[in-house]
Amino acid sequence: MKLLFDENLSPSLAARLRDVFPQSTHVREVGLKGRDDLKIWEYAAAHGFALVTKDDDFRERAVLQGAPPKLVQITLGNCPTSAIEALLRQHVTELMAFDATAPASVIELPH
């Protein structure tokens, strides 16, 4: 599973999680810093990423349009990057199953 971390999440997450999500990246690393949500959505879909975000706008798009891309919605409030890293590590098996399930378009963490 390849994760694309949205701008509202730390760029360090991609590097911190490469042992479990090796092809993951952050929007900054692919030239999408400051780009609108549609461009980020299209990039994720075109390049096989699941989009990881705290942004509710992406959730609305995922519900209306479906996958791809798959959406990982982080619902933790204001928290350190280490808490988001721990959350994603805690749910690796569940995230992999979500990625393999064709009709599912959104997973919410924590749930």
N, CA and C of each residue as an Amber inpcrd file, in Angstrom:
protein
   333
   0.8530000  -1.1710000   0.0000000   0.0000000   0.0000000   0.0000000
   0.8940000   1.2270000   0.0000000   0.6180000   2.1200000  -0.9260000
   1.3600000   3.3760000  -1.0290000   0.4920000   4.4950000  -0.4510000
   1.0570000   5.2630000   0.4770000   0.3180000   6.3580000   1.0970000
   0.8480000   7.6940000   0.5970000  -0.0640000   8.6030000   0.3020000
   0.2770000   9.9790000  -0.0330000  -0.2540000  10.8370000   1.1050000
   0.6580000  11.4520000   1.8580000   0.2730000  12.2670000   2.9950000
  -0.0610000  13.6780000   2.5450000  -1.2270000  14.1340000   2.9610000
  -1.7100000  15.4660000   2.6240000  -0.8820000  16.5270000   3.3460000
  -1.0230000  17.7420000   2.8700000  -0.2660000  18.8660000   3.4020000
  -0.5290000  19.1310000   4.8840000  -1.7040000  18.7470000   5.3740000
  -2.0240000  18.9930000   6.7770000  -1.3570000  18.0020000   7.7290000
  -0.5730000  17.0840000   7.1860000   0.1820000  16.1170000   7.9810000
   1.6800000  16.3400000   7.7710000   2.4550000  15.9490000   8.7460000
   3.8940000  16.1790000   8.7000000   4.5620000  15.4450000   7.5400000
   5.4580000  16.1410000   6.8300000   6.2230000  15.4870000   5.7670000
   7.0970000  14.3480000   6.2880000   7.4020000  14.3460000   7.5700000
   8.2640000  13.3000000   8.1220000   7.5670000  11.9500000   8.2070000
   6.2410000  11.9210000   8.1110000   5.5100000  10.6560000   8.2280000
   5.9190000   9.6430000   7.1630000   6.1290000  10.1010000   5.9480000
   6.5050000   9.1730000   4.8720000   7.8020000   8.4440000   5.2170000
   8.7960000   9.1790000   5.6710000  10.0790000   8.5650000   6.0280000
   9.9460000   7.6930000   7.2690000   9.1740000   8.1340000   8.2320000
   9.0210000   7.4000000   9.4850000   8.2980000   6.0640000   9.2840000
   7.4710000   5.9780000   8.2430000   6.6600000   4.7730000   8.0170000
   7.1310000   3.9340000   6.8230000   8.2860000   4.2630000   6.2720000
   8.7490000   3.5440000   5.0820000   8.9880000   2.0650000   5.3260000
   9.2040000   1.6620000   6.5720000   9.4120000   0.2390000   6.8360000
   8.1270000  -0.5670000   6.6450000   6.9680000   0.0540000   6.8260000
   5.7000000  -0.6570000   6.6320000   4.9440000  -0.2050000   5.3800000
   5.1960000   1.0130000   4.9260000   4.5840000   1.5500000   3.6980000
   5.7140000   2.1270000   2.8360000   6.5220000   1.2560000   2.2090000
   7.7830000   1.6710000   1.5920000   7.7020000   2.6730000   0.4430000
   6.6200000   2.7400000  -0.2690000   6.5560000   3.6530000  -1.4140000
   5.7690000   4.9280000  -1.0970000   5.5960000   5.1980000   0.1680000
   4.8040000   6.3540000   0.5740000   5.5820000   7.6470000   0.4210000
   4.8250000   8.7390000   0.3050000   5.4300000  10.0570000   0.1140000
   4.4850000  11.1310000   0.6460000   4.9520000  12.3400000   0.6130000
   4.1810000  13.4990000   1.0600000   3.9480000  14.3920000  -0.1500000
   2.8640000  15.1530000  -0.1310000   2.5560000  16.0230000  -1.2730000
   3.7080000  16.9670000  -1.6060000   4.4630000  17.3950000  -0.6210000
   5.6190000  18.2740000  -0.8720000   6.6580000  17.5890000  -1.7520000
   6.8460000  16.2890000  -1.5320000   7.8790000  15.5480000  -2.2520000
   7.5420000  15.3370000  -3.7230000   6.2890000  15.5340000  -4.0920000
   5.8850000  15.3210000  -5.4880000   5.3940000  16.6170000  -6.1380000
   5.7680000  17.7420000  -5.5570000   5.4620000  19.0350000  -6.1600000
   4.0220000  19.4980000  -6.0240000   3.3130000  18.9960000  -5.0110000
   1.9060000  19.3750000  -4.8500000   1.6580000  20.2910000  -3.6550000
   2.7070000  20.8200000  -3.0640000   2.5350000  21.7360000  -1.9380000
   1.7380000  22.9580000  -2.3960000   0.6770000  23.2620000  -1.6560000
  -0.1400000  24.4310000  -1.9670000  -1.1310000  24.2250000  -3.1030000
  -1.1570000  23.0370000  -3.6970000  -2.0870000  22.7720000  -4.7990000
  -3.4760000  22.4930000  -4.2460000  -4.4830000  22.6790000  -5.0760000
  -5.8520000  22.4650000  -4.6020000  -6.1450000  20.9730000  -4.4420000
  -7.2080000  20.7020000  -3.6940000  -7.5670000  19.3210000  -3.3670000
  -7.7690000  18.4490000  -4.5990000  -8.3690000  18.9950000  -5.6430000
  -8.6270000  18.2070000  -6.8450000  -7.3270000  17.7060000  -7.4690000
  -6.3110000  18.5500000  -7.5360000  -5.0130000  18.1380000  -8.1110000
  -4.3820000  17.0250000  -7.2760000  -4.4780000  17.1570000  -5.9520000
  -3.9230000  16.1230000  -5.0660000  -4.6950000  14.8220000  -5.2420000
  -6.0080000  14.9150000  -5.3020000  -6.8800000  13.7410000  -5.4970000
  -6.5210000  13.0410000  -6.8110000  -6.4060000  13.8040000  -7.8810000
  -6.1000000  13.2430000  -9.1950000  -4.7230000  12.5920000  -9.2180000
  -3.7560000  13.2240000  -8.5690000  -2.4080000  12.6510000  -8.5110000
  -2.4340000  11.3110000  -7.7810000  -3.0860000  11.2800000  -6.6290000
  -3.1710000  10.0370000  -5.8550000  -3.8190000   8.9350000  -6.6820000
  -4.9000000   9.2530000  -7.3630000  -5.6040000   8.2610000  -8.1800000
  -4.7280000   7.7720000  -9.3380000  -4.0710000   8.6870000 -10.0110000
  -3.2650000   8.3350000 -11.1850000  -2.0250000   7.5200000 -10.8310000
  -1.5200000   7.6730000  -9.6160000  -0.2690000   7.0280000  -9.2380000
  -0.4430000   5.9100000  -8.2100000  -1.6680000   5.4950000  -7.9660000
  -1.9200000   4.3350000  -7.1120000  -1.7140000   4.5470000  -5.6250000
  -1.8730000   5.7770000  -5.1730000  -1.7330000   6.0770000  -3.7510000
  -3.0820000   6.0380000  -3.0490000  -3.0520000   5.7050000  -1.7660000
  -4.1650000   5.9770000  -0.8620000  -3.8220000   7.3190000  -0.2180000
  -4.7730000   8.2040000  -0.1600000  -4.5480000   9.5370000   0.3710000
  -4.8260000   9.5470000   1.8680000  -3.8670000  10.0420000   2.6440000
  -4.0000000  10.1280000   4.0980000  -4.1580000  11.5940000   4.4620000
  -5.2470000  11.9070000   5.1870000  -5.5520000  13.3000000   5.4740000
  -6.3620000  13.4560000   6.7450000  -6.4150000  14.6820000   7.2250000
  -7.3430000  15.0720000   8.2880000  -8.4450000  15.9590000   7.6990000
  -8.3420000  16.2760000   6.4330000  -9.2250000  17.2140000   5.7380000
 -10.5750000  16.5810000   5.4070000 -11.6490000  17.1460000   5.9440000
 -12.9950000  16.6230000   5.6810000 -13.4320000  16.8000000   4.2290000
 -12.8380000  17.7620000   3.5120000 -13.2000000  17.9540000   2.1050000
 -12.8980000  16.7050000   1.2800000 -11.7930000  16.0620000   1.5710000
 -11.4550000  14.8280000   0.8520000 -12.4640000  13.7230000   1.1570000
 -12.9320000  13.6700000   2.3890000 -13.9310000  12.6590000   2.7570000
 -15.2010000  12.8490000   1.9260000 -15.6420000  14.0840000   1.7920000
 -16.8350000  14.3630000   0.9910000 -16.6270000  13.9220000  -0.4540000
 -15.4590000  14.2060000  -1.0010000 -15.1490000  13.8080000  -2.3840000
 -15.1390000  12.2830000  -2.5130000 -14.5550000  11.6020000  -1.5280000
 -14.4770000  10.1400000  -1.5620000 -15.8620000   9.5120000  -1.5140000
 -16.7420000  10.0750000  -0.7040000 -18.1030000   9.5470000  -0.5980000
 -18.8560000   9.7700000  -1.9100000 -18.6810000  10.9290000  -2.5200000
 -19.3830000  11.2420000  -3.7710000 -18.8130000  10.5070000  -4.9730000
 -17.4790000  10.4320000  -5.0600000 -16.8380000   9.8740000  -6.2530000
 -16.3800000   8.4350000  -6.1030000 -16.1500000   8.0030000  -4.8790000
 -15.6150000   6.6660000  -4.6700000 -14.1420000   6.5930000  -5.0170000
 -13.6000000   5.3990000  -4.9390000 -12.1750000   5.1850000  -5.2170000
 -11.9880000   4.8770000  -6.6970000 -10.8260000   5.0940000  -7.2520000
  -9.6300000   5.5840000  -6.6040000  -9.6080000   7.1080000  -6.4960000
  -8.7840000   7.6160000  -5.6140000  -7.9600000   6.8990000  -4.6680000
  -8.7480000   6.5070000  -3.4230000  -8.2130000   5.5730000  -2.6990000
  -8.7640000   5.2400000  -1.3930000  -8.3690000   6.3680000  -0.4460000
  -9.1770000   6.5740000   0.5860000  -8.9230000   7.6590000   1.5260000
  -8.7810000   7.1120000   2.9400000  -7.6980000   7.5000000   3.6010000
  -7.4920000   7.1930000   5.0120000  -7.7210000   8.5000000   5.7590000
  -8.8480000   8.5750000   6.4440000  -9.2440000   9.7860000   7.1730000
  -8.7730000   9.6770000   8.6130000  -7.8660000  10.5640000   9.0170000
  -7.3690000  10.6100000  10.3870000  -8.2820000  11.5510000  11.1700000
  -8.9150000  11.0280000  12.2170000  -9.8580000  11.8350000  12.9880000
  -9.3110000  12.2560000  14.3500000  -8.0380000  12.0050000  14.5910000
  -7.4180000  12.4930000  15.8160000  -7.4190000  14.0170000  15.7680000
  -7.6530000  14.6350000  16.8930000  -7.5780000  16.0940000  16.9520000
  -6.1290000  16.5430000  16.8510000  -5.8650000  17.7160000  17.3590000
  -4.5170000  18.2520000  17.3690000  -3.6270000  17.3130000  18.1750000
  -2.6140000  16.7710000  17.5300000  -1.7690000  15.7740000  18.1900000
  -0.3900000  15.7840000  17.5530000   0.5860000  15.2070000  18.2430000
   1.9220000  15.1390000  17.6590000   1.9930000  14.1260000  16.5120000
   2.9690000  14.3140000  15.6700000   3.1990000  13.4060000  14.5510000
   3.3920000  11.9760000  15.0370000   4.0270000  11.8050000  16.1780000
   4.2580000  10.4670000  16.7120000   2.9440000   9.7360000  16.9860000
   1.8840000  10.4590000  17.3530000   0.5790000   9.8320000  17.5930000
  -0.0260000   9.3280000  16.2880000   0.1400000  10.0820000  15.2170000
  -0.3720000   9.6560000  13.9050000   0.4300000   8.4660000  13.4010000
   1.7410000   8.5170000  13.5790000   2.5830000   7.3810000  13.2000000
   2.1450000   6.1250000  13.9540000   1.9630000   6.2430000  15.2530000
   1.5530000   5.0930000  16.0690000   0.1960000   4.5570000  15.6280000
  -0.7230000   5.4500000  15.3150000  -2.0550000   5.0430000  14.8590000
  -1.9620000   4.2330000  13.5650000  -1.1920000   4.7150000  12.6070000
  -1.0520000   4.0040000  11.3330000  -0.3480000   2.6700000  11.5240000
   0.6440000   2.6220000  12.3830000   1.3200000   1.3530000  12.6680000
   0.3680000   0.3590000  13.3370000  -0.4530000   0.8520000  14.2220000
  -1.4030000   0.0000000  14.9390000  -2.4050000  -0.6400000  13.9790000
  -2.6820000   0.0270000  12.8750000  -3.7170000  -0.4350000  11.9510000
  -3.1640000  -0.9320000  10.6120000  -1.9000000  -1.3250000  10.5620000
  -1.2930000  -1.7670000   9.3010000  -2.1010000  -2.8920000   8.6580000
  -2.4340000  -3.9240000   9.3970000  -3.1600000  -5.0660000   8.8380000
  -4.5190000  -4.6240000   8.3080000  -5.2080000  -3.8080000   9.0630000
  -6.5110000  -3.3030000   8.6480000  -6.4040000  -2.4220000   7.4000000
  -5.3600000  -1.6100000   7.3400000  -5.1560000  -0.7510000   6.1670000
  -4.8620000  -1.5800000   4.9240000  -4.0780000  -2.6300000   5.0680000
  -3.7730000  -3.4980000   3.9250000  -5.0450000  -4.1970000   3.4310000
  -5.8870000  -4.6290000   4.3460000  -7.1560000  -5.2550000   3.9600000
  -8.0640000  -4.2430000   3.2710000  -8.0970000  -3.0290000   3.7770000
  -8.8810000  -1.9470000   3.1680000  -8.3990000  -1.6820000   1.7440000
  -7.1000000  -1.6590000   1.5560000  -6.5320000  -1.4090000   0.2290000
  -6.9320000  -2.4990000  -0.7510000  -7.0480000  -3.7280000  -0.2770000
  -7.3810000  -4.8610000  -1.1380000  -8.8810000  -5.0140000  -1.3900000
  -9.7030000  -4.2810000  -0.6710000 -11.1580000  -4.3740000  -0.8060000
 -11.6370000  -3.3590000  -1.8360000 -12.0340000  -3.8290000  -2.9820000
 -12.3940000  -2.9630000  -4.1020000 -13.4740000  -1.9230000  -3.7970000
 -14.6190000  -2.2780000  -3.2180000 -15.6730000  -1.2780000  -3.1000000
 -15.4530000  -0.2280000  -2.0060000 -14.6280000  -0.4990000  -1.0340000
 -14.4230000   0.4480000   0.0500000 -13.6280000   1.6580000  -0.4390000
 -14.0870000   2.8670000  -0.0830000 -13.3590000   4.0530000  -0.5240000
 -12.8070000   4.8700000   0.6290000 -13.3340000   4.7120000   1.8530000
 -12.8760000   5.5070000   2.9960000 -12.7200000   4.6030000   4.2200000
 -11.6110000   4.7960000   4.9160000 -11.4410000   4.1930000   6.2340000
 -11.1230000   5.3290000   7.1920000 -11.7400000   5.3000000   8.3320000
 -11.5690000   6.3450000   9.3270000 -10.7620000   5.7910000  10.4980000
  -9.7000000   6.5080000  10.8730000  -8.8650000   6.1010000  12.0020000
  -8.7330000   7.2550000  12.9870000  -8.8910000   7.0850000  14.2820000
  -9.4330000   5.8730000  14.8700000 -10.9180000   5.7690000  14.5920000
 -11.4580000   4.5870000  14.7590000 -12.8820000   4.3750000  14.4800000
 -13.5910000   3.7540000  15.6340000
